Amino acid sequence: MNIKPLGDRVVIKRLEAEETTKSGIVLTGTAKERPQEAEVVAVGPGAIVDGKRIEMEVKVKDKVLFSKYAGTEVKFDGVEYVILKQDDILAIVE
């Protein structure tokens, strides 16, 4: 991939949405909710605050949960990514 985020930005790729509910109901394309879980594909160098670089808390291949309306969606080489600030990431899924 050739996207290199700047500052405290992170590039993520959404994980696939569930096709069926826990009770076995198959969801159509419009009924599926967009997942808030994603995999980190690129990480910026970190923000600079008061002349000091702040280290990034996430790394490539981490699975994360992020805010519902966070970031900017971009399409690169036919794949959809979201570029967002590290602050919009809520948790790392282990």
Protein Blocks (a to p, Z undefined) as FASTA:
>chain_A
ZZdcehjbdcdddddddfbdfkopacdfklpccdfbdcdfbdcebdceehiacddfbdeh
iacdddfkgcjdddeehiacddddfklpmbdcZZ
